[in-house]
């Protein structure tokens, strides 16, 4: 059934910025948190892409959306397991087991499963008090030992993180998601403050992340030279005024052409943006955290 809270913008159905943060709508249930998590990942996946021969067709985009929808039960299970629980190794082991069970279905969304899933658990464990407490709880969970976790050499991102000595998804989570709080959310809200459409605001947040994040997916696919070229091109888009300006669109065309020709996908930035949108959908403008 179509979501009545979604609106048509261009050719994509996009959830608008929430006017009432979820933590003010009692009760905040595991299923509501799962809905918000899926909505965040879906909003990221539905962002427009510059038309080019490598752009996914409708069937491929539909498959991506179905794979995100398949994560809904896992997000709900994570929230239910963490609801009101102490942040201890027992909870970490339970959450890790749930995540590993869903990893096969996650396909290209393992980063989102990790980042958004931890924030779902953090929000549930702390009663959805604020974005700050959700991030702090998620960081505590990420730092707890878990014997069932795959070794760093078992994933491409993990290998890149070790080889190039960058924080990666693990470091982001253990540090309380600094790129979510200090980069993506401020960029999202600044773009909205300038009166830009929601699509443009989300694209500006994504491009700001791509300009700053040491994306292990890009490092794995192309090494430091590929990461630096993407970061520089993304900065050009931001400096030209962002997605919703002629100069920004021209710079974005160049960025997409470089990524298409080199076979690059910024999966790390995608995961961080989905995490930021989850906090935005859950806590709204009141979710700004100390020091963000």
C-alpha atoms as one frame of an Amber mdcrd trajectory, in Angstrom:
protein
   0.000   0.000   0.000   1.431   3.449  -0.863   2.607   5.510   2.089   0.250
   8.491   2.483   3.147  10.467   3.981   5.153  10.234   0.777   4.987  12.837
  -1.958   5.766  12.850  -5.644   8.889  14.829  -6.536  10.178  14.448 -10.092
   9.992  10.762 -10.915  10.764   9.509  -7.385   8.491   8.996  -4.412  10.228
  10.691  -1.488   9.335  10.855   2.174   9.260  14.550   3.181  11.214  15.926
   6.100   9.284  14.953   9.238   7.279  17.706  10.884   6.802  15.748  14.110
   9.815  13.804  15.413   9.087  10.162  16.126  10.253  10.418  19.741   7.312
  12.761  20.392   4.764  10.258  19.047   3.957   7.700  21.774   4.584   4.876
  21.807   7.873   4.422  19.960   7.647   0.738  19.107  10.230  -1.560  17.509
   8.056  -1.626  14.409   8.016   2.173  14.200  11.805   2.253  14.444  11.987
  -0.401  11.719   9.654   1.691   9.555  11.907   4.719  10.010  15.033   2.691
   9.248  13.568   1.310   6.017  12.264   4.771   5.073  15.747   6.237   5.540
  17.483   3.594   3.417  14.745   3.827   0.795  15.004   7.626   0.626  18.724
   7.287  -0.003  18.194   4.656  -2.709  15.571   6.793  -4.463  17.803   9.812
  -4.864  18.094  10.826  -8.518  21.122   9.812 -10.540  22.532  11.668 -13.482
  21.441   9.757 -16.620  24.321   7.859 -18.137  24.865   4.423 -19.681  25.836
   2.946 -16.305  22.758   4.198 -14.449  20.509   1.400 -13.139  17.276   0.774
 -14.970  13.886   0.512 -13.286  14.258  -3.225 -12.740  17.611  -2.818 -10.992
  16.279   0.010  -8.850  13.273  -2.107  -7.955  15.559  -4.933  -6.878  17.491
  -2.541  -4.648  14.316  -1.311  -3.002  13.150  -4.893  -2.421  16.460  -5.780
  -0.797  16.047  -2.813   1.541  12.483  -3.837   2.356  13.770  -7.317   3.209
  15.738  -5.744   6.086  12.562  -4.532   7.833  12.160  -7.646  10.058  15.812
  -7.436  11.076  15.552  -3.767  12.025  12.435  -4.584  14.082  14.210  -7.508
  15.761  17.210  -5.319  16.604  14.940  -2.706  18.178  12.959  -5.315  20.095
  16.126  -6.985  21.420  17.596  -3.664  22.589  14.401  -2.139  23.977  15.232
  -0.960  27.506  18.234  -3.304  27.750  21.584  -2.651  29.380  24.419  -2.045
  26.942  26.443  -5.142  27.765  28.211  -7.991  25.913  25.078 -10.120  26.107
  23.075  -7.585  24.119  25.980  -7.087  21.717  26.098 -10.817  21.032  22.340
 -10.966  20.429  22.421  -8.012  18.068  25.446  -9.416  16.253  23.683 -12.719
  15.711  20.654 -10.975  14.247  22.871  -8.935  11.946  24.813 -11.931  10.725
  21.587 -13.795   9.938  20.489 -10.895   7.721  23.893 -10.309   6.103  23.215
 -12.636   3.161  19.966 -10.851   2.310  21.583  -7.441   2.789  23.629  -7.874
  -0.417  24.931  -4.388  -1.212  23.418  -2.928   1.951  25.730  -4.365   4.612
  26.965  -0.873   5.465  23.425   0.361   5.999  22.551  -2.748   8.003  25.525
  -2.053  10.281  25.176   1.723  10.668  21.388   2.090  10.711  20.961  -1.141
  12.660  23.257   0.073  15.439  21.386   3.375  15.629  18.044   1.556  15.740
  19.342  -0.500  18.656  20.820   2.576  20.336  17.553   4.476  20.032  15.549
   1.548  21.398  17.923   0.963  24.309  17.754   4.614  25.401  14.028   5.152
  24.935  14.466   7.396  21.891  15.448  10.338  24.074  17.642  12.106  21.528
  19.953  11.637  18.584  22.880  12.182  20.931  21.897   9.334  23.268  21.144
   7.043  20.317  24.607   7.693  18.834  26.319   7.294  22.210  24.554   3.994
  22.853  25.367   2.758  19.355  29.029   3.635  19.924  29.056   1.713  23.192
  27.585  -1.331  21.470  30.073  -1.095  18.592  33.004  -1.059  21.021  31.849
  -4.143  22.925  33.564  -7.424  21.971  31.640  -9.846  19.791  33.160 -13.231
  18.974  30.859 -13.837  16.021  31.890 -10.730  14.110  33.603 -11.333  10.753
  37.302 -10.545  10.807  38.472  -7.335   9.091  39.966  -9.396   6.276  36.589
 -11.021   5.557  35.047  -7.983   3.832  36.359  -5.622   1.130  35.750  -2.601
   3.350  37.510  -4.272   6.246  40.535  -5.075   4.114  40.684  -1.499   2.846
  40.355  -0.160   6.384  43.335  -2.208   7.555  45.475  -1.632   4.494  44.965
   2.125   4.239  44.610   2.726   7.998  41.299   4.610   7.881  38.420   4.374
  10.386  35.891   2.816   8.019  32.409   1.804   9.156  33.749   0.248  12.361
  35.623   3.385  13.386  32.650   5.572  12.508  30.373   3.562  14.789  32.875
   3.287  17.635  33.343   7.082  17.560  29.612   7.798  17.705  29.111   8.496
  13.989  30.948  11.838  13.705  30.354  12.111   9.943  26.632  11.654  10.541
  26.452  14.292  13.294  28.999  16.823  12.087  28.809  16.524   8.308  25.637
  14.955   6.914  23.012  16.365   9.289  24.357  19.950   9.223  24.565  19.846
   5.410  21.019  18.502   5.186  19.620  21.170   7.464  21.617  24.006   5.920
  20.290  23.118   2.479  16.737  23.038   3.812  17.299  26.408   5.493  18.071
  27.834   2.056  14.634  26.692   0.912  15.867  23.902  -1.349  13.616  20.943
  -2.174  14.062  17.797  -0.128  15.729  15.969  -3.010  18.338  18.719  -3.310
  18.900  18.812   0.462  19.571  15.075   0.573  21.826  15.242  -2.466  23.777
  18.104  -0.886  24.240  16.004   2.255  25.441  13.046   0.179  27.872  15.165
  -1.840  29.250  16.787   1.304  29.892  13.310   2.687  31.566  12.198  -0.533
  33.820  15.257  -0.328  35.048  14.399   3.165  34.596  10.703   3.987  37.451
   8.205   3.642  35.090   5.795   1.897  36.512   2.267   2.167  34.405   1.128
  -0.789  36.173   3.639  -3.026  39.529   2.691  -1.527  38.836  -0.970  -2.237
  37.713  -0.306  -5.811  40.331   2.236  -6.864  42.807   2.970  -4.100  43.780
   6.403  -2.724  43.880   8.042  -6.177  40.251   7.104  -6.847  39.143   8.280
  -3.394  40.933  11.612  -3.798  39.501  12.227  -7.272  35.942  11.573  -6.064
  36.460  13.794  -3.027  37.790  16.645  -5.180  34.976  16.357  -7.713  32.369
  16.261  -4.941  33.907  19.382  -3.404  33.563  21.086  -6.777  29.819  20.368
  -6.723  29.442  21.772  -3.211  31.543  24.858  -3.970  29.542  25.517  -7.141
  26.386  25.848  -5.051  25.212  22.285  -4.644  22.846  19.998  -6.475  20.110
  22.564  -7.102  22.253  25.018  -9.106  23.400  25.011 -12.758  27.063  25.088
 -11.738  26.523  22.280  -9.280  24.764  20.115 -11.872  27.613  20.622 -14.339
  30.165  19.633 -11.703  28.002  16.645 -10.777  28.017  15.500 -14.406  31.814
  15.427 -14.262  31.761  13.517 -10.984  29.383  10.884 -12.333  31.379  10.518
 -15.534  34.560   9.852 -13.561  32.828   7.325 -11.321  31.147   5.606 -14.263
  34.393   5.324 -16.209  36.259   3.963 -13.180  33.479   1.669 -11.919  33.279
   3.382  -8.528  30.393   3.316  -6.034  30.460   5.372  -2.805  28.788   2.723
  -0.634  30.324   4.149   2.525  28.775   7.564   1.886  25.467   5.890   1.084
  25.476   4.098   4.448  26.359   7.258   6.368  23.613   9.225   4.604  21.055
   6.517   5.431  22.146   6.714   9.084  21.762  10.505   9.021  18.300  10.260
   7.472  17.265   7.741  10.137  18.217  10.213  12.881  16.540  13.041  10.977
  13.324  11.072  10.503  13.362   9.918  14.130  14.367  13.096  15.941  13.765
  15.887  13.430  15.428  19.258  13.928  15.611  18.588  17.672  18.124  15.822
  16.944  21.144  18.165  16.722  23.784  16.877  19.093  26.355  18.672  21.233
  29.337  19.715  19.120  27.585  18.771  15.867
